[in-house]
Amino acid sequence: MCSLDYDGTLVSTNKNLWFLGRALWVYSFLYNHLGKNPSFLEIARKTREFVFKHALQKDGWWAEDLSREGKVLRPFSGDTEGMYFIAEGLQEYAAASGDTDSREYSLALFKKLFRHFNSPDFRYRGADFPYLWKINRAVRPQGLWFLNLNIATHLLSRGNDPEIASIADQGIDAIMNRHYRADIGLNTEMLYFDFSRPEDEAEKSRFGHCVEALWMVMEEADRRNDKALWKICAERIHRHLDVGWDYIYGGLSQWINVDHPCYKWPAETPPGTHLDLHFTGQYEYLKTLWCQNEVMVATLKVFERTREEWAARYFEMAFNVINQKFSQKSRGYPAGYILFADRQIAPQPHVGRQDNYHPLRQLMLNILTLDKMLGSENRQT
């Protein structure tokens, strides 16, 4: 249940499939990589049992929202991203528990999702871009490509599968070649099924997604021992940070619409807030915690390998803006964070959501990267 105020007060007890799948992955990954604490595996097991009992529909799709007890509040309506997180969580849980059924189901679900995504009949119905729902044409965001690539990398690290390997190849091509615009040195977010660019989206880059996509390509490059690909990713991460960082108020900006100085961005009321944000100009300065988390993951990976000054600098800036502005520790809420904010990251007296994925993934991946830098023998448990 992620509808929480800073102090842990439950605003709603409803359960969303995105967050259930993410929890399944977080606790399984925690068990696999940061101590075999049986309580972590037990939480993952209970999450798995809950979603299979209550969210799995007879037609093979999954309900999107459930009550605390498991009553279906919103059946599947086209948002496949929650099911991607279930597939991601199941493969990690299978590695933690040795449950071959979970691995086989993860493989089958993931392949089904990619076939759906990789079809001209695909229609985007995710929560991130509701304005795309009106387009009666297959529009595929970069965010779904990196979901496919990330899960493929996890699965391939634990066993070869030609179909999964093909998905990884297609994900790399989409992120590194199709979404990338060499003339502006940035990845754009939206492409049609044939990889042409929607006219209104052709110059729009979503910085957090670009950084996230590129560090995921780096992980696949590591798995393949492709040093050239890894280096290109690092260079492009640097470029996106240079363009997207807000040096006035801190933090990575959300979007840029290159060469559109008078562009009026759609009004934003981020989930869990009462904000009514309106931005005009090239930049959309919505600030999000998850974007800063992705900066910390990406830059520490680069610094571990290269010791580049820019990577250390952006890591430190992201770390500072999280702890000085997003964190509510100074107000007496050590586990409370602002997730979405205006450009200045102004304080909000109350919020209605906490993130059970990006900050925890950032922390775990950063710990594992630091272990590499220090040497595992020096790690203090």
Buried (B, 14 or more C-beta within 10 A) or exposed (E): BBBBBBEEEEBBEBBBBBBBBBBBBBBBBBBBBBEEEEEBBEBBBEBBEBBBEBBBEEEEBBBBBBEEEBEBEEEBEEBBBBBBBBBBBBBBBBBBBEBEEBBEBBBEBBBBBBEBBBEEEBBBBBEBBEEBEEBEEBBBBBBBBBBBBBBBBBBBEEEEBEEBEEBBEBBBEBBBEBBBBEEBBBBBBBBBBEEEBBEEBBBBBBBBBBBBBBBBBBBBBBBBEBEEBBBBBBEBBBBBBEBBBBEEBBBBBBBBBBEBEEBEBEEBEBEBBEBEBEBEBBBBBBBBBBBBBBBBBBBBBBBBBEEBEBBBBBBEBBBEBBEEBBBBEEEEBEEBBBBBBBBBBEEBEEBBBBBBBBBBBBBBBBEBBEBEEEEEEEEEE
